[in-house]
């Protein structure tokens, strides 16, 4: 069926076509460090970075980056070796990652919320030669120090005056040259720029291989960046969305205003302070901002936004109240790319399915089985139906995604519409509407989204099952009124011979899980329910949720202020339904 494209869609597809061509042409690849050098030469005195009360020109960004690059080169860091970077947002994060890319080494970008087993897993699979950590994350690395293959003199701390047994990096940079090193500027198709980690359905995070291709162009076009734009970036740089925003800045030579962590109370003050007219978002942020009272900093200079996960009702309220000219919504993921873009700005939609390589196929939401026709091939969704988005893999024999090839195979469907074809599973459920419009429906299966993060139920279960009093648990996501995403809930079967110490369990989850992965609700069960194939059944648990009128078993809820699980009763339940309890 032919699709009548809008002018903006035609322009978008033209850009995508050029980007896809460049992905297979290593002569077009450009590293972070090469981009920094380019702007340092072309517009040396233009401000490229704002952070707190300081600014850096492109010349000074390059010089700071060179200090790190020359130092690591003097240590013998080679192309394709890995450096794990565990740092909060800061100029130093950008200097370090830019420096590593100048040597064509690989940055393994570590989620700063990880602790203990998940962190050990990340450090193990990325196989770093060195680790660079800041003061905020130092204790997390110190906690797992004995489990690392990296020696103390191969771990570098970016802050002065920190107590540790590692290398104080600022002291080492004192005599490091600020001139460009022998920046590597030739690439092969398989060369990796960075590992960005994604939680999946098979347990702990997987390392997605990000290449040196100039994919910042996509975000630059998505934000319609122009020469004098200032892009406000409050999202964590270890995440793909924020990281690609920096690459968009490097692609265009505009200015980025960076914040260490998102702050709902300081957001509009920052926008005015930095005179930022563009920003990126995830769906939860606009909701948080809408819930804030009026501010003296509104209206401000912010006029355009680019992101994902924005619901229609929030979109329309936010755009009206804060006088935003443009909101461009996309659908994407680190390991899927960005197959859908709402370039025509229709609230509530993530774009139209206009790419011939993208399909939405029917799936049983309870069992996870894909529906097939009489010939054994998969069935495409019709308007009004919900299914999983899949994207075609053009050359499967050369396809790479995760660092672990076995994990890549689990993400791929074969013989979908014809013999030997291959498609990449998104893991997300989308709804198809009339005229090829698509909206987001839900995360599927063993992951859910909470506080802007994808949570792997198997990862959470692995941690909870290691607590002595827990015999087995089943983790799933549940909806909470007036919130985006799904909150974690765990049905737990306890060991009969061990007392369940709630305080000790609360401390245990705080120390072993990132804040966004901590289950908001616990449901204590005598027996867990299994499917006929001996898998834990989640369907009924999701339906019943924490409804205390239905569930007669003991339920606890996570009180974030005390960092403790407390009894969940009818009064608390009503407070939650009436938006009087924040979780």
Beta strands, then each sheet from edge to edge (+ up, - down):
strand 1: 47-51
strand 2: 54-57
strand 3: 82-86
strand 4: 106-109
strand 5: 130-133
strand 6: 155-157
strand 7: 167-168
strand 8: 192-200
strand 9: 203-211
strand 10: 230-233
strand 11: 255-258
strand 12: 278-282
strand 13: 304-308
strand 14: 326-333
strand 15: 337-342
strand 16: 351-352
strand 17: 358-362
strand 18: 386-392
strand 19: 412-414
strand 20: 422-432
strand 21: 437-443
strand 22: 447-450
strand 23: 453-456
strand 24: 470-478
strand 25: 487-494
strand 26: 521-524
strand 27: 555-559
strand 28: 564-567
sheet 1: 2+ 1- 11- 10- 12- 13- 14- 15+
sheet 2: 7+ 6+ 5+ 3+ 4+ 8+ 9-
sheet 3: 16+ 21- 20+ 18- 17+
sheet 4: 16+ 21- 20+ 19-
sheet 5: 22+ 23-
sheet 6: 24+ 25- 26- 27+ 28-
end
